[in-house]
Amino acid sequence: MRFLDTELLPKLGPDELASIHPDLEIARARLTDIKSFVRQRMNRLRGNDLAGLEHRTACCNECLQDALVVGGQDVGDVVD
């Protein structure tokens, strides 16, 4: 949304801005919901959801956060 606000929207005329305004309001509201969901999920993962599963939990190579609990085997046993 920041990219839209700083780069694209300033280049639109009044009629174009008026026509997309309702869609932007919906997108902004939904983005808040998504951020809230992600924050709650990450808090649960950091808390109890992964407790005792560290030996079977794979880490994301991009963000370096725990990302996937591998079922029934140790992460080190997985062969590419």
mmCIF file of the N, C-alpha and C atoms, coordinates in Angstrom:
data_MODEL
# 
_entry.id   MODEL 
# 
loop_
_atom_site.group_PDB 
_atom_site.id 
_atom_site.type_symbol 
_atom_site.label_atom_id 
_atom_site.label_alt_id 
_atom_site.label_comp_id 
_atom_site.label_asym_id 
_atom_site.label_entity_id 
_atom_site.label_seq_id 
_atom_site.pdbx_PDB_ins_code 
_atom_site.Cartn_x 
_atom_site.Cartn_y 
_atom_site.Cartn_z 
_atom_site.occupancy 
_atom_site.B_iso_or_equiv 
_atom_site.pdbx_formal_charge 
_atom_site.auth_seq_id 
_atom_site.auth_comp_id 
_atom_site.auth_asym_id 
_atom_site.auth_atom_id 
_atom_site.pdbx_PDB_model_num 
ATOM 1   N N  . MET A 1 1  ? 0.815   -1.182  0.000   1.00 0.00 ? 1  MET A N  1 
ATOM 2   C CA . MET A 1 1  ? 0.000   0.000   0.000   1.00 0.00 ? 1  MET A CA 1 
ATOM 3   C C  . MET A 1 1  ? 0.866   1.257   0.000   1.00 0.00 ? 1  MET A C  1 
ATOM 4   N N  . ARG A 1 2  ? 1.984   1.179   0.663   1.00 0.00 ? 2  ARG A N  1 
ATOM 5   C CA . ARG A 1 2  ? 2.861   2.350   0.698   1.00 0.00 ? 2  ARG A CA 1 
ATOM 6   C C  . ARG A 1 2  ? 3.313   2.724   -0.713  1.00 0.00 ? 2  ARG A C  1 
ATOM 7   N N  . PHE A 1 3  ? 3.614   1.704   -1.533  1.00 0.00 ? 3  PHE A N  1 
ATOM 8   C CA . PHE A 1 3  ? 4.029   1.963   -2.914  1.00 0.00 ? 3  PHE A CA 1 
ATOM 9   C C  . PHE A 1 3  ? 2.912   2.674   -3.673  1.00 0.00 ? 3  PHE A C  1 
ATOM 10  N N  . LEU A 1 4  ? 1.691   2.210   -3.493  1.00 0.00 ? 4  LEU A N  1 
ATOM 11  C CA . LEU A 1 4  ? 0.565   2.879   -4.143  1.00 0.00 ? 4  LEU A CA 1 
ATOM 12  C C  . LEU A 1 4  ? 0.472   4.332   -3.694  1.00 0.00 ? 4  LEU A C  1 
ATOM 13  N N  . ASP A 1 5  ? 0.560   4.531   -2.385  1.00 0.00 ? 5  ASP A N  1 
ATOM 14  C CA . ASP A 1 5  ? 0.416   5.880   -1.831  1.00 0.00 ? 5  ASP A CA 1 
ATOM 15  C C  . ASP A 1 5  ? 1.512   6.834   -2.282  1.00 0.00 ? 5  ASP A C  1 
ATOM 16  N N  . THR A 1 6  ? 2.731   6.345   -2.382  1.00 0.00 ? 6  THR A N  1 
ATOM 17  C CA . THR A 1 6  ? 3.848   7.248   -2.689  1.00 0.00 ? 6  THR A CA 1 
ATOM 18  C C  . THR A 1 6  ? 4.187   7.338   -4.166  1.00 0.00 ? 6  THR A C  1 
ATOM 19  N N  . GLU A 1 7  ? 3.945   6.273   -4.905  1.00 0.00 ? 7  GLU A N  1 
ATOM 20  C CA . GLU A 1 7  ? 4.398   6.249   -6.294  1.00 0.00 ? 7  GLU A CA 1 
ATOM 21  C C  . GLU A 1 7  ? 3.285   6.346   -7.333  1.00 0.00 ? 7  GLU A C  1 
ATOM 22  N N  . LEU A 1 8  ? 2.192   5.650   -7.110  1.00 0.00 ? 8  LEU A N  1 
ATOM 23  C CA . LEU A 1 8  ? 1.167   5.579   -8.150  1.00 0.00 ? 8  LEU A CA 1 
ATOM 24  C C  . LEU A 1 8  ? 0.022   6.570   -7.970  1.00 0.00 ? 8  LEU A C  1 
ATOM 25  N N  . LEU A 1 9  ? -0.541  6.608   -6.791  1.00 0.00 ? 9  LEU A N  1 
ATOM 26  C CA . LEU A 1 9  ? -1.709  7.468   -6.581  1.00 0.00 ? 9  LEU A CA 1 
ATOM 27  C C  . LEU A 1 9  ? -1.442  8.945   -6.846  1.00 0.00 ? 9  LEU A C  1 
ATOM 28  N N  . PRO A 1 10 ? -0.282  9.487   -6.492  1.00 0.00 ? 10 PRO A N  1 
ATOM 29  C CA . PRO A 1 10 ? -0.039  10.904  -6.785  1.00 0.00 ? 10 PRO A CA 1 
ATOM 30  C C  . PRO A 1 10 ? -0.058  11.237  -8.282  1.00 0.00 ? 10 PRO A C  1 
ATOM 31  N N  . LYS A 1 11 ? 0.090   10.238  -9.116  1.00 0.00 ? 11 LYS A N  1 
ATOM 32  C CA . LYS A 1 11 ? 0.127   10.473  -10.561 1.00 0.00 ? 11 LYS A CA 1 
ATOM 33  C C  . LYS A 1 11 ? -1.247  10.370  -11.214 1.00 0.00 ? 11 LYS A C  1 
ATOM 34  N N  . LEU A 1 12 ? -2.254  9.987   -10.433 1.00 0.00 ? 12 LEU A N  1 
ATOM 35  C CA . LEU A 1 12 ? -3.599  9.852   -10.980 1.00 0.00 ? 12 LEU A CA 1 
ATOM 36  C C  . LEU A 1 12 ? -4.353  11.167  -10.903 1.00 0.00 ? 12 LEU A C  1 
ATOM 37  N N  . GLY A 1 13 ? -5.265  11.323  -11.843 1.00 0.00 ? 13 GLY A N  1 
ATOM 38  C CA . GLY A 1 13 ? -6.128  12.494  -11.828 1.00 0.00 ? 13 GLY A CA 1 
ATOM 39  C C  . GLY A 1 13 ? -7.274  12.310  -10.851 1.00 0.00 ? 13 GLY A C  1 
ATOM 40  N N  . PRO A 1 14 ? -8.027  13.386  -10.601 1.00 0.00 ? 14 PRO A N  1 
ATOM 41  C CA . PRO A 1 14 ? -9.125  13.334  -9.630  1.00 0.00 ? 14 PRO A CA 1 
ATOM 42  C C  . PRO A 1 14 ? -10.190 12.287  -9.971  1.00 0.00 ? 14 PRO A C  1 
ATOM 43  N N  . ASP A 1 15 ? -10.527 12.158  -11.248 1.00 0.00 ? 15 ASP A N  1 
ATOM 44  C CA . ASP A 1 15 ? -11.545 11.180  -11.642 1.00 0.00 ? 15 ASP A CA 1 
ATOM 45  C C  . ASP A 1 15 ? -11.064 9.752   -11.408 1.00 0.00 ? 15 ASP A C  1 
ATOM 46  N N  . GLU A 1 16 ? -9.797  9.497   -11.738 1.00 0.00 ? 16 GLU A N  1 
ATOM 47  C CA . GLU A 1 16 ? -9.236  8.160   -11.524 1.00 0.00 ? 16 GLU A CA 1 
ATOM 48  C C  . GLU A 1 16 ? -9.174  7.828   -10.033 1.00 0.00 ? 16 GLU A C  1 
ATOM 49  N N  . LEU A 1 17 ? -8.748  8.799   -9.238  1.00 0.00 ? 17 LEU A N  1 
ATOM 50  C CA . LEU A 1 17 ? -8.692  8.588   -7.788  1.00 0.00 ? 17 LEU A CA 1 
ATOM 51  C C  . LEU A 1 17 ? -10.076 8.289   -7.218  1.00 0.00 ? 17 LEU A C  1 
ATOM 52  N N  . ALA A 1 18 ? -11.063 9.044   -7.677  1.00 0.00 ? 18 ALA A N  1 
ATOM 53  C CA . ALA A 1 18 ? -12.425 8.839   -7.184  1.00 0.00 ? 18 ALA A CA 1 
ATOM 54  C C  . ALA A 1 18 ? -12.944 7.457   -7.558  1.00 0.00 ? 18 ALA A C  1 
ATOM 55  N N  . SER A 1 19 ? -12.589 6.987   -8.749  1.00 0.00 ? 19 SER A N  1 
ATOM 56  C CA . SER A 1 19 ? -13.112 5.691   -9.189  1.00 0.00 ? 19 SER A CA 1 
ATOM 57  C C  . SER A 1 19 ? -12.483 4.514   -8.449  1.00 0.00 ? 19 SER A C  1 
ATOM 58  N N  . ILE A 1 20 ? -11.240 4.654   -7.994  1.00 0.00 ? 20 ILE A N  1 
ATOM 59  C CA . ILE A 1 20 ? -10.599 3.531   -7.301  1.00 0.00 ? 20 ILE A CA 1 
ATOM 60  C C  . ILE A 1 20 ? -10.670 3.647   -5.778  1.00 0.00 ? 20 ILE A C  1 
ATOM 61  N N  . HIS A 1 21 ? -11.132 4.785   -5.283  1.00 0.00 ? 21 HIS A N  1 
ATOM 62  C CA . HIS A 1 21 ? -11.179 5.004   -3.832  1.00 0.00 ? 21 HIS A CA 1 
ATOM 63  C C  . HIS A 1 21 ? -11.924 3.897   -3.074  1.00 0.00 ? 21 HIS A C  1 
ATOM 64  N N  . PRO A 1 22 ? -13.118 3.480   -3.504  1.00 0.00 ? 22 PRO A N  1 
ATOM 65  C CA . PRO A 1 22 ? -13.812 2.414   -2.758  1.00 0.00 ? 22 PRO A CA 1 
ATOM 66  C C  . PRO A 1 22 ? -13.000 1.109   -2.691  1.00 0.00 ? 22 PRO A C  1 
ATOM 67  N N  . ASP A 1 23 ? -12.360 0.751   -3.788  1.00 0.00 ? 23 ASP A N  1 
ATOM 68  C CA . ASP A 1 23 ? -11.546 -0.471  -3.798  1.00 0.00 ? 23 ASP A CA 1 
ATOM 69  C C  . ASP A 1 23 ? -10.333 -0.342  -2.876  1.00 0.00 ? 23 ASP A C  1 
ATOM 70  N N  . LEU A 1 24 ? -9.734  0.829   -2.845  1.00 0.00 ? 24 LEU A N  1 
ATOM 71  C CA . LEU A 1 24 ? -8.588  1.045   -1.955  1.00 0.00 ? 24 LEU A CA 1 
ATOM 72  C C  . LEU A 1 24 ? -8.993  0.937   -0.487  1.00 0.00 ? 24 LEU A C  1 
ATOM 73  N N  . GLU A 1 25 ? -10.151 1.457   -0.153  1.00 0.00 ? 25 GLU A N  1 
ATOM 74  C CA . GLU A 1 25 ? -10.630 1.370   1.231   1.00 0.00 ? 25 GLU A CA 1 
ATOM 75  C C  . GLU A 1 25 ? -10.836 -0.086  1.641   1.00 0.00 ? 25 GLU A C  1 
ATOM 76  N N  . ILE A 1 26 ? -11.391 -0.886  0.752   1.00 0.00 ? 26 ILE A N  1 
ATOM 77  C CA . ILE A 1 26 ? -11.581 -2.314  1.038   1.00 0.00 ? 26 ILE A CA 1 
ATOM 78  C C  . ILE A 1 26 ? -10.230 -2.993  1.206   1.00 0.00 ? 26 ILE A C  1 
ATOM 79  N N  . ALA A 1 27 ? -9.300  -2.703  0.312   1.00 0.00 ? 27 ALA A N  1 
ATOM 80  C CA . ALA A 1 27 ? -7.969  -3.318  0.387   1.00 0.00 ? 27 ALA A CA 1 
ATOM 81  C C  . ALA A 1 27 ? -7.268  -2.942  1.688   1.00 0.00 ? 27 ALA A C  1 
ATOM 82  N N  . ARG A 1 28 ? -7.364  -1.693  2.089   1.00 0.00 ? 28 ARG A N  1 
ATOM 83  C CA . ARG A 1 28 ? -6.725  -1.260  3.340   1.00 0.00 ? 28 ARG A CA 1 
ATOM 84  C C  . ARG A 1 28 ? -7.342  -1.976  4.552   1.00 0.00 ? 28 ARG A C  1 
ATOM 85  N N  . ALA A 1 29 ? -8.646  -2.116  4.551   1.00 0.00 ? 29 ALA A N  1 
ATOM 86  C CA . ALA A 1 29 ? -9.312  -2.798  5.665   1.00 0.00 ? 29 ALA A CA 1 
ATOM 87  C C  . ALA A 1 29 ? -8.905  -4.269  5.722   1.00 0.00 ? 29 ALA A C  1 
ATOM 88  N N  . ARG A 1 30 ? -8.843  -4.923  4.579   1.00 0.00 ? 30 ARG A N  1 
ATOM 89  C CA . ARG A 1 30 ? -8.473  -6.338  4.540   1.00 0.00 ? 30 ARG A CA 1 
ATOM 90  C C  . ARG A 1 30 ? -7.014  -6.523  4.935   1.00 0.00 ? 30 ARG A C  1 
ATOM 91  N N  . LEU A 1 31 ? -6.172  -5.591  4.576   1.00 0.00 ? 31 LEU A N  1 
ATOM 92  C CA . LEU A 1 31 ? -4.758  -5.678  4.938   1.00 0.00 ? 31 LEU A CA 1 
ATOM 93  C C  . LEU A 1 31 ? -4.585  -5.661  6.455   1.00 0.00 ? 31 LEU A C  1 
ATOM 94  N N  . THR A 1 32 ? -5.376  -4.868  7.128   1.00 0.00 ? 32 THR A N  1 
ATOM 95  C CA . THR A 1 32 ? -5.341  -4.837  8.589   1.00 0.00 ? 32 THR A CA 1 
ATOM 96  C C  . THR A 1 32 ? -5.712  -6.202  9.157   1.00 0.00 ? 32 THR A C  1 
ATOM 97  N N  . ASP A 1 33 ? -6.726  -6.845  8.569   1.00 0.00 ? 33 ASP A N  1 
ATOM 98  C CA . ASP A 1 33 ? -7.129  -8.184  9.018   1.00 0.00 ? 33 ASP A CA 1 
ATOM 99  C C  . ASP A 1 33 ? -6.011  -9.194  8.811   1.00 0.00 ? 33 ASP A C  1 
ATOM 100 N N  . ILE A 1 34 ? -5.343  -9.125  7.680   1.00 0.00 ? 34 ILE A N  1 
ATOM 101 C CA . ILE A 1 34 ? -4.251  -10.055 7.376   1.00 0.00 ? 34 ILE A CA 1 
ATOM 102 C C  . ILE A 1 34 ? -3.104  -9.848  8.356   1.00 0.00 ? 34 ILE A C  1 
ATOM 103 N N  . LYS A 1 35 ? -2.740  -8.606  8.605   1.00 0.00 ? 35 LYS A N  1 
ATOM 104 C CA . LYS A 1 35 ? -1.656  -8.317  9.555   1.00 0.00 ? 35 LYS A CA 1 
ATOM 105 C C  . LYS A 1 35 ? -1.989  -8.853  10.939  1.00 0.00 ? 35 LYS A C  1 
ATOM 106 N N  . SER A 1 36 ? -3.234  -8.692  11.355  1.00 0.00 ? 36 SER A N  1 
ATOM 107 C CA . SER A 1 36 ? -3.659  -9.178  12.662  1.00 0.00 ? 36 SER A CA 1 
ATOM 108 C C  . SER A 1 36 ? -3.574  -10.699 12.728  1.00 0.00 ? 36 SER A C  1 
ATOM 109 N N  . PHE A 1 37 ? -4.030  -11.378 11.682  1.00 0.00 ? 37 PHE A N  1 
ATOM 110 C CA . PHE A 1 37 ? -3.959  -12.837 11.630  1.00 0.00 ? 37 PHE A CA 1 
ATOM 111 C C  . PHE A 1 37 ? -2.516  -13.311 11.708  1.00 0.00 ? 37 PHE A C  1 
ATOM 112 N N  . VAL A 1 38 ? -1.634  -12.710 10.936  1.00 0.00 ? 38 VAL A N  1 
ATOM 113 C CA . VAL A 1 38 ? -0.224  -13.110 10.921  1.00 0.00 ? 38 VAL A CA 1 
ATOM 114 C C  . VAL A 1 38 ? 0.407   -12.879 12.292  1.00 0.00 ? 38 VAL A C  1 
ATOM 115 N N  . ARG A 1 39 ? 0.123   -11.758 12.910  1.00 0.00 ? 39 ARG A N  1 
ATOM 116 C CA . ARG A 1 39 ? 0.680   -11.455 14.228  1.00 0.00 ? 39 ARG A CA 1 
ATOM 117 C C  . ARG A 1 39 ? 0.230   -12.497 15.258  1.00 0.00 ? 39 ARG A C  1 
ATOM 118 N N  . GLN A 1 40 ? -1.066  -12.834 15.251  1.00 0.00 ? 40 GLN A N  1 
ATOM 119 C CA . GLN A 1 40 ? -1.576  -13.835 16.188  1.00 0.00 ? 40 GLN A CA 1 
ATOM 120 C C  . GLN A 1 40 ? -0.951  -15.201 15.936  1.00 0.00 ? 40 GLN A C  1 
ATOM 121 N N  . ARG A 1 41 ? -0.844  -15.594 14.679  1.00 0.00 ? 41 ARG A N  1 
ATOM 122 C CA . ARG A 1 41 ? -0.270  -16.898 14.337  1.00 0.00 ? 41 ARG A CA 1 
ATOM 123 C C  . ARG A 1 41 ? 1.200   -16.964 14.735  1.00 0.00 ? 41 ARG A C  1 
ATOM 124 N N  . MET A 1 42 ? 1.952   -15.925 14.473  1.00 0.00 ? 42 MET A N  1 
ATOM 125 C CA . MET A 1 42 ? 3.371   -15.926 14.837  1.00 0.00 ? 42 MET A CA 1 
ATOM 126 C C  . MET A 1 42 ? 3.539   -15.986 16.354  1.00 0.00 ? 42 MET A C  1 
ATOM 127 N N  . ASN A 1 43 ? 2.677   -15.306 17.086  1.00 0.00 ? 43 ASN A N  1 
ATOM 128 C CA . ASN A 1 43 ? 2.745   -15.370 18.546  1.00 0.00 ? 43 ASN A CA 1 
ATOM 129 C C  . ASN A 1 43 ? 2.477   -16.785 19.048  1.00 0.00 ? 43 ASN A C  1 
ATOM 130 N N  . ARG A 1 44 ? 1.503   -17.470 18.440  1.00 0.00 ? 44 ARG A N  1 
ATOM 131 C CA . ARG A 1 44 ? 1.225   -18.856 18.836  1.00 0.00 ? 44 ARG A CA 1 
ATOM 132 C C  . ARG A 1 44 ? 2.401   -19.757 18.508  1.00 0.00 ? 44 ARG A C  1 
ATOM 133 N N  . LEU A 1 45 ? 2.989   -19.574 17.331  1.00 0.00 ? 45 LEU A N  1 
ATOM 134 C CA . LEU A 1 45 ? 4.130   -20.415 16.945  1.00 0.00 ? 45 LEU A CA 1 
ATOM 135 C C  . LEU A 1 45 ? 5.304   -20.206 17.890  1.00 0.00 ? 45 LEU A C  1 
ATOM 136 N N  . ARG A 1 46 ? 5.564   -18.962 18.245  1.00 0.00 ? 46 ARG A N  1 
ATOM 137 C CA . ARG A 1 46 ? 6.674   -18.668 19.158  1.00 0.00 ? 46 ARG A CA 1 
ATOM 138 C C  . ARG A 1 46 ? 6.378   -19.177 20.567  1.00 0.00 ? 46 ARG A C  1 
ATOM 139 N N  . GLY A 1 47 ? 5.102   -19.313 20.885  1.00 0.00 ? 47 GLY A N  1 
ATOM 140 C CA . GLY A 1 47 ? 4.706   -19.756 22.220  1.00 0.00 ? 47 GLY A CA 1 
ATOM 141 C C  . GLY A 1 47 ? 4.706   -21.263 22.347  1.00 0.00 ? 47 GLY A C  1 
ATOM 142 N N  . ASN A 1 48 ? 3.527   -21.863 22.230  1.00 0.00 ? 48 ASN A N  1 
ATOM 143 C CA . ASN A 1 48 ? 3.375   -23.281 22.531  1.00 0.00 ? 48 ASN A CA 1 
ATOM 144 C C  . ASN A 1 48 ? 3.269   -24.199 21.324  1.00 0.00 ? 48 ASN A C  1 
ATOM 145 N N  . ASP A 1 49 ? 2.849   -23.718 20.178  1.00 0.00 ? 49 ASP A N  1 
ATOM 146 C CA . ASP A 1 49 ? 2.580   -24.603 19.045  1.00 0.00 ? 49 ASP A CA 1 
ATOM 147 C C  . ASP A 1 49 ? 3.792   -25.413 18.614  1.00 0.00 ? 49 ASP A C  1 
ATOM 148 N N  . LEU A 1 50 ? 4.984   -24.868 18.748  1.00 0.00 ? 50 LEU A N  1 
ATOM 149 C CA . LEU A 1 50 ? 6.192   -25.574 18.307  1.00 0.00 ? 50 LEU A CA 1 
ATOM 150 C C  . LEU A 1 50 ? 6.991   -26.162 19.462  1.00 0.00 ? 50 LEU A C  1 
ATOM 151 N N  . ALA A 1 51 ? 6.505   -25.973 20.686  1.00 0.00 ? 51 ALA A N  1 
ATOM 152 C CA . ALA A 1 51 ? 7.230   -26.488 21.854  1.00 0.00 ? 51 ALA A CA 1 
ATOM 153 C C  . ALA A 1 51 ? 7.358   -28.007 21.766  1.00 0.00 ? 51 ALA A C  1 
ATOM 154 N N  . GLY A 1 52 ? 8.582   -28.505 21.914  1.00 0.00 ? 52 GLY A N  1 
ATOM 155 C CA . GLY A 1 52 ? 8.853   -29.932 21.853  1.00 0.00 ? 52 GLY A CA 1 
ATOM 156 C C  . GLY A 1 52 ? 9.007   -30.482 20.450  1.00 0.00 ? 52 GLY A C  1 
ATOM 157 N N  . LEU A 1 53 ? 8.811   -29.656 19.439  1.00 0.00 ? 53 LEU A N  1 
ATOM 158 C CA . LEU A 1 53 ? 8.917   -30.101 18.046  1.00 0.00 ? 53 LEU A CA 1 
ATOM 159 C C  . LEU A 1 53 ? 10.130  -29.500 17.345  1.00 0.00 ? 53 LEU A C  1 
ATOM 160 N N  . GLU A 1 54 ? 10.995  -28.865 18.096  1.00 0.00 ? 54 GLU A N  1 
ATOM 161 C CA . GLU A 1 54 ? 12.141  -28.169 17.499  1.00 0.00 ? 54 GLU A CA 1 
ATOM 162 C C  . GLU A 1 54 ? 12.988  -29.107 16.637  1.00 0.00 ? 54 GLU A C  1 
ATOM 163 N N  . HIS A 1 55 ? 13.121  -30.350 17.042  1.00 0.00 ? 55 HIS A N  1 
ATOM 164 C CA . HIS A 1 55 ? 13.961  -31.301 16.307  1.00 0.00 ? 55 HIS A CA 1 
ATOM 165 C C  . HIS A 1 55 ? 13.345  -31.708 14.973  1.00 0.00 ? 55 HIS A C  1 
ATOM 166 N N  . ARG A 1 56 ? 12.053  -31.407 14.766  1.00 0.00 ? 56 ARG A N  1 
ATOM 167 C CA . ARG A 1 56 ? 11.400  -31.738 13.496  1.00 0.00 ? 56 ARG A CA 1 
ATOM 168 C C  . ARG A 1 56 ? 10.872  -30.500 12.783  1.00 0.00 ? 56 ARG A C  1 
ATOM 169 N N  . THR A 1 57 ? 11.357  -29.342 13.142  1.00 0.00 ? 57 THR A N  1 
ATOM 170 C CA . THR A 1 57 ? 10.854  -28.107 12.565  1.00 0.00 ? 57 THR A CA 1 
ATOM 171 C C  . THR A 1 57 ? 11.867  -27.526 11.590  1.00 0.00 ? 57 THR A C  1 
ATOM 172 N N  . ALA A 1 58 ? 11.408  -27.342 10.348  1.00 0.00 ? 58 ALA A N  1 
ATOM 173 C CA . ALA A 1 58 ? 12.266  -26.771 9.307   1.00 0.00 ? 58 ALA A CA 1 
ATOM 174 C C  . ALA A 1 58 ? 12.173  -25.250 9.342   1.00 0.00 ? 58 ALA A C  1 
ATOM 175 N N  . CYS A 1 59 ? 13.265  -24.624 9.017   1.00 0.00 ? 59 CYS A N  1 
ATOM 176 C CA . CYS A 1 59 ? 13.376  -23.172 9.024   1.00 0.00 ? 59 CYS A CA 1 
ATOM 177 C C  . CYS A 1 59 ? 13.263  -22.647 7.589   1.00 0.00 ? 59 CYS A C  1 
ATOM 178 N N  . CYS A 1 60 ? 12.576  -21.541 7.409   1.00 0.00 ? 60 CYS A N  1 
ATOM 179 C CA . CYS A 1 60 ? 12.479  -20.896 6.104   1.00 0.00 ? 60 CYS A CA 1 
ATOM 180 C C  . CYS A 1 60 ? 13.826  -20.280 5.745   1.00 0.00 ? 60 CYS A C  1 
ATOM 181 N N  . ASN A 1 61 ? 14.304  -20.550 4.550   1.00 0.00 ? 61 ASN A N  1 
ATOM 182 C CA . ASN A 1 61 ? 15.590  -20.008 4.105   1.00 0.00 ? 61 ASN A CA 1 
ATOM 183 C C  . ASN A 1 61 ? 15.549  -18.503 3.859   1.00 0.00 ? 61 ASN A C  1 
ATOM 184 N N  . GLU A 1 62 ? 14.368  -17.963 3.610   1.00 0.00 ? 62 GLU A N  1 
ATOM 185 C CA . GLU A 1 62 ? 14.236  -16.536 3.318   1.00 0.00 ? 62 GLU A CA 1 
ATOM 186 C C  . GLU A 1 62 ? 14.160  -15.687 4.589   1.00 0.00 ? 62 GLU A C  1 
ATOM 187 N N  . CYS A 1 63 ? 13.234  -16.043 5.492   1.00 0.00 ? 63 CYS A N  1 
ATOM 188 C CA . CYS A 1 63 ? 13.017  -15.204 6.680   1.00 0.00 ? 63 CYS A CA 1 
ATOM 189 C C  . CYS A 1 63 ? 13.655  -15.774 7.942   1.00 0.00 ? 63 CYS A C  1 
ATOM 190 N N  . LEU A 1 64 ? 14.188  -16.989 7.852   1.00 0.00 ? 64 LEU A N  1 
ATOM 191 C CA . LEU A 1 64 ? 14.878  -17.667 8.949   1.00 0.00 ? 64 LEU A CA 1 
ATOM 192 C C  . LEU A 1 64 ? 13.984  -17.920 10.166  1.00 0.00 ? 64 LEU A C  1 
ATOM 193 N N  . GLN A 1 65 ? 12.679  -18.019 9.923   1.00 0.00 ? 65 GLN A N  1 
ATOM 194 C CA . GLN A 1 65 ? 11.754  -18.356 10.995  1.00 0.00 ? 65 GLN A CA 1 
ATOM 195 C C  . GLN A 1 65 ? 11.316  -19.807 10.841  1.00 0.00 ? 65 GLN A C  1 
ATOM 196 N N  . ASP A 1 66 ? 10.932  -20.428 11.961  1.00 0.00 ? 66 ASP A N  1 
ATOM 197 C CA . ASP A 1 66 ? 10.403  -21.778 11.896  1.00 0.00 ? 66 ASP A CA 1 
ATOM 198 C C  . ASP A 1 66 ? 9.189   -21.775 10.981  1.00 0.00 ? 66 ASP A C  1 
ATOM 199 N N  . ALA A 1 67 ? 9.151   -22.738 10.038  1.00 0.00 ? 67 ALA A N  1 
ATOM 200 C CA . ALA A 1 67 ? 8.127   -22.670 9.014   1.00 0.00 ? 67 ALA A CA 1 
ATOM 201 C C  . ALA A 1 67 ? 7.308   -23.944 8.846   1.00 0.00 ? 67 ALA A C  1 
ATOM 202 N N  . LEU A 1 68 ? 7.881   -25.115 9.142   1.00 0.00 ? 68 LEU A N  1 
ATOM 203 C CA . LEU A 1 68 ? 7.191   -26.354 8.830   1.00 0.00 ? 68 LEU A CA 1 
ATOM 204 C C  . LEU A 1 68 ? 7.621   -27.441 9.787   1.00 0.00 ? 68 LEU A C  1 
ATOM 205 N N  . VAL A 1 69 ? 6.637   -28.101 10.401  1.00 0.00 ? 69 VAL A N  1 
ATOM 206 C CA . VAL A 1 69 ? 6.940   -29.269 11.225  1.00 0.00 ? 69 VAL A CA 1 
ATOM 207 C C  . VAL A 1 69 ? 6.857   -30.476 10.311  1.00 0.00 ? 69 VAL A C  1 
ATOM 208 N N  . VAL A 1 70 ? 7.966   -31.187 10.208  1.00 0.00 ? 70 VAL A N  1 
ATOM 209 C CA . VAL A 1 70 ? 8.043   -32.360 9.343   1.00 0.00 ? 70 VAL A CA 1 
ATOM 210 C C  . VAL A 1 70 ? 7.500   -33.544 10.125  1.00 0.00 ? 70 VAL A C  1 
ATOM 211 N N  . GLY A 1 71 ? 6.512   -34.231 9.575   1.00 0.00 ? 71 GLY A N  1 
ATOM 212 C CA . GLY A 1 71 ? 5.863   -35.318 10.295  1.00 0.00 ? 71 GLY A CA 1 
ATOM 213 C C  . GLY A 1 71 ? 6.602   -36.638 10.223  1.00 0.00 ? 71 GLY A C  1 
ATOM 214 N N  . GLY A 1 72 ? 6.820   -37.258 11.387  1.00 0.00 ? 72 GLY A N  1 
ATOM 215 C CA . GLY A 1 72 ? 7.313   -38.616 11.463  1.00 0.00 ? 72 GLY A CA 1 
ATOM 216 C C  . GLY A 1 72 ? 8.783   -38.838 11.217  1.00 0.00 ? 72 GLY A C  1 
ATOM 217 N N  . GLN A 1 73 ? 9.539   -37.811 10.986  1.00 0.00 ? 73 GLN A N  1 
ATOM 218 C CA . GLN A 1 73 ? 10.972  -37.990 10.770  1.00 0.00 ? 73 GLN A CA 1 
ATOM 219 C C  . GLN A 1 73 ? 11.712  -36.734 11.178  1.00 0.00 ? 73 GLN A C  1 
ATOM 220 N N  . ASP A 1 74 ? 12.968  -36.868 11.455  1.00 0.00 ? 74 ASP A N  1 
ATOM 221 C CA . ASP A 1 74 ? 13.786  -35.702 11.791  1.00 0.00 ? 74 ASP A CA 1 
ATOM 222 C C  . ASP A 1 74 ? 14.096  -34.930 10.533  1.00 0.00 ? 74 ASP A C  1 
ATOM 223 N N  . VAL A 1 75 ? 14.223  -33.616 10.655  1.00 0.00 ? 75 VAL A N  1 
ATOM 224 C CA . VAL A 1 75 ? 14.537  -32.769 9.506   1.00 0.00 ? 75 VAL A CA 1 
ATOM 225 C C  . VAL A 1 75 ? 15.820  -33.234 8.844   1.00 0.00 ? 75 VAL A C  1 
ATOM 226 N N  . GLY A 1 76 ? 16.795  -33.673 9.614   1.00 0.00 ? 76 GLY A N  1 
ATOM 227 C CA . GLY A 1 76 ? 18.067  -34.123 9.059   1.00 0.00 ? 76 GLY A CA 1 
ATOM 228 C C  . GLY A 1 76 ? 17.956  -35.368 8.210   1.00 0.00 ? 76 GLY A C  1 
ATOM 229 N N  . ASP A 1 77 ? 16.853  -36.122 8.357   1.00 0.00 ? 77 ASP A N  1 
ATOM 230 C CA . ASP A 1 77 ? 16.664  -37.345 7.585   1.00 0.00 ? 77 ASP A CA 1 
ATOM 231 C C  . ASP A 1 77 ? 16.049  -37.094 6.217   1.00 0.00 ? 77 ASP A C  1 
ATOM 232 N N  . VAL A 1 78 ? 15.576  -35.884 5.957   1.00 0.00 ? 78 VAL A N  1 
ATOM 233 C CA . VAL A 1 78 ? 14.929  -35.589 4.685   1.00 0.00 ? 78 VAL A CA 1 
ATOM 234 C C  . VAL A 1 78 ? 15.983  -35.492 3.596   1.00 0.00 ? 78 VAL A C  1 
ATOM 235 N N  . VAL A 1 79 ? 15.732  -36.183 2.490   1.00 0.00 ? 79 VAL A N  1 
ATOM 236 C CA . VAL A 1 79 ? 16.666  -36.177 1.364   1.00 0.00 ? 79 VAL A CA 1 
ATOM 237 C C  . VAL A 1 79 ? 16.046  -35.392 0.231   1.00 0.00 ? 79 VAL A C  1 
ATOM 238 N N  . ASP A 1 80 ? 16.808  -34.490 -0.365  1.00 0.00 ? 80 ASP A N  1 
ATOM 239 C CA . ASP A 1 80 ? 16.305  -33.694 -1.504  1.00 0.00 ? 80 ASP A CA 1 
ATOM 240 C C  . ASP A 1 80 ? 16.226  -34.530 -2.751  1.00 0.00 ? 80 ASP A C  1 
# 
